[in-house]
């Protein structure tokens, strides 16, 4: 069973593309690795917040696009298409936030 804790982002947009996605609605892809799969997902970015002073670490919120409900329930098993993740543009790597980590965030 794949849980949100075991999902990680192994590739994603550059800092420029991430910001363009936030301001102009450009769709960006995140490659997600789970226990039994690695796939690229197009995403609509809703918000980007600076996570640290490096200006390379971000808290990113958005929605996965074009993910069928059947696929979502059987492969991802995280119960929703909305996501929040820590993402490093320099390494293009990230991890999903858990609900208890989101307390107090303004998304």
Secondary structure, DSSP 8 states (H G I E B T S, - for coil): ---GGG-EEEE---HHHHHHHHHH---EEEEEE-SS-EEEEEEEEEEEEE-STTSSEEEEEEEE-S--HHHIIIII-SS-SEEEEEEETTTTEEEE--GGGSTT---
